[in-house]
Amino acid sequence: MSAEKYGKGVHEPYAHGGTVRLGVEDYDGRSHTGISPDEARLLGLRLIKMADEAEGQEW
């Protein structure tokens, strides 16, 4: 897969020190965040729901 498989500027998440780490970059630079495993699961489910809703919308 390409280096941008999650979208432009979204980096591969990884686990470190008991948290899920995620890096995102935009025109201002790169940001990192760390969330708990439970928060990561909830975010994943929410993203799936939002993706399903977005597919149902017309451009």
VEXFIKE-595172 format. One line per field, with one value per residue (C-alpha): residue number from 1; residue in three letters; x, y, z. Coordinates in steps of 0.02 Angstrom, whole numbers, always signed. Layout:
VEXFIKE-595172
pos <- NUM,...
code <- ALA,...
X <- X,...
Y <- Y,...
Z <- Z,...
//
This chain:
VEXFIKE-595172
pos <- 1,2,3,4,5,6,7,8,9,10,11,12,13,14,15,16,17,18,19,20,21,22,23,24,25,26,27,28,29,30,31,32,33,34,35,36,37,38,39,40,41,42,43,44,45,46,47,48,49,50,51,52,53,54,55,56,57,58,59
code <- MET,SER,ALA,GLU,LYS,TYR,GLY,LYS,GLY,VAL,HIS,GLU,PRO,TYR,ALA,HIS,GLY,GLY,THR,VAL,ARG,LEU,GLY,VAL,GLU,ASP,TYR,ASP,GLY,ARG,SER,HIS,THR,GLY,ILE,SER,PRO,ASP,GLU,ALA,ARG,LEU,LEU,GLY,LEU,ARG,LEU,ILE,LYS,MET,ALA,ASP,GLU,ALA,GLU,GLY,GLN,GLU,TRP
X <- +0,+51,+124,-40,-162,-260,-265,-148,-48,-117,+20,+15,-48,+59,+54,+178,+176,-2,-74,-117,-15,-69,+18,-67,+13,-60,+11,+63,+163,+138,+33,+35,-91,-101,-266,-311,-351,-536,-538,-455,-590,-728,-646,-630,-814,-861,-753,-837,-1008,-955,-883,-1048,-1142,-1022,-1043,-1230,-1211,-1200,-1060
Y <- +0,+179,+288,+385,+241,+335,+498,+642,+687,+547,+435,+254,+240,+141,+80,+149,+154,+91,+221,+226,+362,+452,+584,+703,+842,+993,+1154,+1211,+1055,+890,+851,+696,+631,+483,+403,+254,+87,+109,+284,+214,+80,+209,+322,+177,+136,+320,+334,+181,+258,+424,+334,+244,+409,+496,+358,+389,+573,+641,+756
Z <- +0,-23,+113,+115,+132,+267,+170,+137,+290,+401,+465,+520,+700,+821,+1001,+1126,+1315,+1331,+1211,+1028,+943,+786,+683,+563,+463,+376,+305,+482,+522,+609,+762,+870,+992,+1108,+1155,+1264,+1184,+1228,+1151,+995,+980,+998,+871,+749,+764,+742,+586,+512,+545,+468,+315,+289,+301,+182,+52,+54,+13,-162,-216
//
